[in-house]
Amino acid sequence: MSLELAELFRYDAWANRRVLESLQHAQTPSKAIELFAHILAAQEIWLARLAGLDSSQVQVWPALTVAECAEGQRRLERALDQFLRSLSREAYEQPLEYRTTAGKAFRNTPRQILTHVAFHGQHHRGQIAACLREAGIAPTATDLIAHYREA
């Protein structure tokens, strides 16, 4: 596994923890929580696919509370870290077949999938920040450079 991808997922976990802090506000819009729950669901789906498991039973847009999101974040952060540590250099570039939630078959490498997962989370964290701003809540900075500055 590449060091860059490991670093990207350290950032991803940090950013998700920061977003969870922002979601603790009493006036948090439900859309922001829904988007964060979706980030977690996508991580769970892709981890299942990477492990060769059926992901069709995982809801893509689950209705979770902030507390459930926090528990899911902790669990998925550990699972992603464990998966990344177990991934050999050969397996990292070995294409694998999986099915989407609609049942369509595709083939990608773990490197491609994991890169997608990280960018997918970043996309939705940006949407969450916009939701919070619209509600008059200042979102916590989750930019990569902010992560580097804190590290």
C-alpha positions in Angstrom: 0.0 0.0 0.0 1.3 3.5 -0.7 2.3 5.9 2.0 0.3 8.6 0.2 -2.9 6.6 0.5 -2.3 5.9 4.2 -1.7 9.6 4.7 -4.9 10.4 2.8 -6.9 8.2 5.1 -5.3 9.6 8.2 -6.5 13.0 6.9 -10.0 11.5 6.0 -10.4 10.2 9.6 -9.3 13.5 11.1 -11.7 15.5 8.8 -14.6 13.2 9.7 -13.9 13.6 13.4 -13.9 17.4 12.9 -17.2 17.3 11.0 -18.7 15.3 13.9 -17.8 18.1 16.2 -19.7 20.5 14.0 -22.7 18.3 13.9 -23.0 18.4 17.7 -24.7 21.9 17.4 -28.4 21.9 18.5 -29.5 23.6 15.3 -27.7 21.2 12.9 -29.7 20.8 9.8 -30.9 17.2 9.2 -29.4 17.3 5.7 -25.9 17.7 7.2 -26.4 14.7 9.3 -27.9 12.8 6.4 -24.8 13.6 4.3 -22.4 12.5 7.0 -24.3 9.2 7.5 -24.0 8.7 3.7 -20.2 9.2 3.9 -20.1 6.4 6.5 -22.4 4.1 4.6 -20.2 4.5 1.5 -17.1 3.6 3.5 -18.9 0.5 4.8 -20.1 -0.5 1.3 -16.6 -0.1 -0.2 -14.9 -2.0 2.7 -17.4 -4.9 2.1 -16.6 -4.9 -1.6 -12.9 -4.8 -1.0 -13.2 -7.8 1.3 -15.2 -9.7 -1.4 -18.5 -9.5 0.6 -22.0 -8.7 -0.5 -22.7 -5.0 0.2 -26.3 -5.0 -1.1 -27.8 -4.9 2.4 -26.0 -1.7 3.4 -28.3 1.3 3.1 -26.7 4.0 0.9 -28.6 6.8 2.7 -29.2 5.5 6.2 -31.1 7.6 8.8 -28.7 7.9 11.7 -28.5 10.2 14.7 -25.3 12.1 15.4 -24.5 9.6 18.2 -24.9 6.7 15.7 -22.7 8.6 13.3 -20.0 9.0 15.9 -20.1 5.3 16.7 -20.0 4.4 13.0 -17.1 6.8 12.5 -15.1 5.1 15.2 -15.8 1.6 13.9 -15.1 2.5 10.3 -11.9 4.4 11.2 -10.6 1.2 12.9 -11.8 -1.0 10.1 -10.2 1.1 7.3 -6.9 1.3 9.2 -6.9 -2.4 9.7 -7.7 -3.0 6.0 -5.0 -0.6 4.9 -2.4 -2.2 7.1 -3.3 -5.7 5.8 -3.1 -4.7 2.1 0.0 -6.0 0.4 1.6 -4.1 -2.4 0.5 -6.8 -4.9 -3.1 -6.8 -3.7 -3.1 -3.0 -3.9 -2.9 -3.1 -7.7 -4.8 -6.3 -8.3 -8.1 -5.7 -9.9 -11.2 -7.1 -8.2 -14.7 -7.6 -9.3 -17.7 -6.2 -7.3 -21.3 -5.4 -7.8 -22.9 -2.0 -7.3 -26.0 -1.7 -5.1 -28.0 -1.9 -8.5 -26.3 -5.2 -9.2 -24.0 -4.0 -12.0 -20.6 -5.7 -12.2 -17.4 -3.6 -12.3 -13.7 -4.2 -11.9 -11.2 -1.8 -10.2 -8.1 -2.0 -8.1 -8.1 -1.4 -4.4 -6.0 1.7 -5.1 -8.6 3.1 -7.4 -11.5 2.3 -5.0 -9.7 3.7 -1.9 -8.8 6.9 -3.7 -12.5 7.2 -4.7 -13.6 6.6 -1.1 -11.4 9.4 0.2 -12.5 11.9 -2.5 -16.2 10.9 -2.0 -15.9 11.8 1.6 -14.3 15.2 0.8 -17.0 16.0 -1.6 -19.8 15.4 0.9 -17.9 17.2 3.7 -17.9 20.3 1.5 -21.7 19.9 1.1 -22.0 19.6 4.9 -20.0 22.8 5.4 -22.4 24.6 3.0 -25.5 23.2 4.9 -24.0 24.4 8.2 -23.2 27.9 6.9 -26.8 28.2 5.5 -28.0 27.4 9.0 -25.8 30.1 10.5 -23.3 27.6 12.0 -19.6 28.0 11.4 -18.3 24.7 10.2 -14.9 23.4 11.4 -12.1 23.7 8.9 -11.4 20.3 7.3 -9.0 21.4 4.6 -6.0 19.1 4.0 -3.7 22.0 4.8 -5.4 22.5 8.2 -4.7 18.8 8.9 -1.0 19.3 8.0 -0.8 22.3 10.2 -2.2 20.4 13.2 0.0 17.3 12.6 
